Amino acid sequence: MAEPSRWWAWLGLSGAIVAADQLSKLAMIALFQPGEESVVTGFFSLVLAFNTGAAFSFLRDVAGWPRYLFSAVAIAAGGLIIWLLRRGGDRLYCAGLALILGGAAGNLWDRLTLGHVVDFLLFHWDRWYYPAFNVADSAITVGAALLILDSFGRRRGTAS
């Protein structure tokens, strides 16, 4: 178990995620026009996209209220995650929480300051395109995977 007094160190990881996310988005905004795409490989491109919805542009065509709903959910989730980090836990668990917190905070900042989330990483194959995403989304996904891995370890540890 991590010591509860070390929760602030996990906030440092969250802060690093926010910094990497925001710096990468600022670079994309400086270098690209909205919708402009630069093919990097046959399956990966950089594209400047603005997402007013949630993950994978869910509810992007609905005006107004989704921005406030998603912001409120991110703030509530952030509070819960900080509370969980203060309670402590295994490294895998705390790292997962910290990554999710950093990703949620990065996208929340976009939503509050820009009114949309900046996405720019685009994977594709032939005519199939995965929705564009960003560093914050990646951190949330990796954080969720770490929490799943941690839950398997907990089950194995309690089954004996």
Secondary structure, 3 states (H helix, E strand, C coil): CCCHHHHHHHHHHHHHHHHHHHHHHHHHHHHCCCCCEEECCCCEEEEEEEECCCHHHCCCCCCCHHHHHHHHHHHHHHHHHHHHHHHCCCHHHHHHHHHHHHHHHHHHHHHHHHCCEEEEEEEEECCEECCCECHHHHHHHHHHHHHHHHHHHHHHHHHC
